[in-house]
Amino acid sequence: MHGLRHDVRLSHDGLYIIVELEGTIDHENARHFTDEMAHMVIETGIHRVLVDARQARNGATIRDNLLFARPREMAADPVLKKILRVILVDEADRSHDLVVKALRLKGHNVVISRDETHAIGILTGE
């Protein structure tokens, strides 16, 4: 992987999955953490994911962001399209906006949040 560390785990309360990212996201390493996330979703049956990208920036090109959102680049299981994903980013970070917009246009349930309490509230219904 190119400059990205990731950790995929269950939250302490077991209500959602956490994907913690640090570094620069590109087209290739995004598939690695997305595949690991998808595997945990299938394994646990938990369809709520917090992607903590406060320490990560999307360095992918516009073309690669759009290609990433294509169905064949995402996990093939249609259930995975229904995962509620909240991408937690720093207040000033706009590097993830395009890929999130592209994923939403493809029918994925993904939103950006700049507040951790709000992000967790979306996932837990609080």
N, C-alpha and C positions, 0 to 999 in steps of 0.2 A: 504494500500500500504506500501511497505517496504522501507523506507528511500528515497523516491523520491517525490519531489514536481514538479508539472507541471502546465502550464498555456497554454491554446489554445485560440488564438484570431486572428483576421484579422490584417494585417499590416495597418499602418496609411493611406496608399494610396489605400488600398483595392485590391491590385494586387496579394497578396499571403497570406497564412495562416502561422502564427508563432506558433510553439510548443516550449515553453521554459522549459527546464528541469534543475533541481538542485538536486543532490544527487546520489544515486547508483541505476542503472537500473538493474532489474532482469526480469526473464521470466514472472512473474505474473504482475508486475506493467507496463511493456512494453505494455501488452495487453490493460491496462486501458487507457493510453494516446493515443495509436494507435486507439482504438475504438472511443475515443472522436474526434481525428483528422478526422477519416473517416466520422463521423456524420457531422462535419462541412463542409467537402468537398461535401458531398451529399446535405446538406442544402443550401450551397452557390453556388455550381457549379464551385468553384475555385479549380483547380487541381494542384496548385503549393504550396509547403509547405517547409518552412525553419524550420528545427529542430535544435534549438540552444542548443547544448549539451556541451557548453564550461564549464558549471558548473556541469556536470554529467559525471559519468564514468560507463561503462558497466561492471557490476560485475557478469553477467550470465556465467554459465559454457559453454564450447564448445558445449556440447550436447544440452543445452537449447537454445543457439544461433541458432543452426541448426534446432531444432524443431520449433522455432519461425518463421523461414522462410517458414515452410510448409504451403501449401495453406489453410488447415483447421484452422490454427492458425491465419491467416490474415483474414480481413473482406471478406465475401463471394462475394461481388459485384465485378465482373470482371473489372468494370470501375476503381476501386481503385488501380488496378495493374498499371494503366497508370499515376498515380499521379507522378509528378516530385517532388522528395524530395531531398533536399540538407541538409546534416547533417553537421552543423558547429561545429568544435571541436578545442580544443587547439592544438598548434603546436606539442607538444610532445605526445599527446594522441593517442594511437593506439588501445584502448580498443574496439572501434566500428568497426574496420576493418573487422573482421570475419563475423559479422552479415550482414554488408553491402555487402560483397562479396557473401554471401549465398543468400541474397535477389536478387541481380543482376542475379545470376545464375538461379533463379526462375522466371526471367522476369520482375522484378520490376525496375522502372526508379528511381534509387537512387544513389547519389554520395556523397563523403565526400569533404568538403572544410575546409581549415584552415585559410581562409581570409574572413571576413564578407562582404566586398565590392564585392569581386569575387562571393561569394555565392548568394548575392542579384542580381548581374548581370546575373547569370545563370537563376534565376527565372523570371527576368523581361525582359530578352533578350537584356540587355544593355552591 
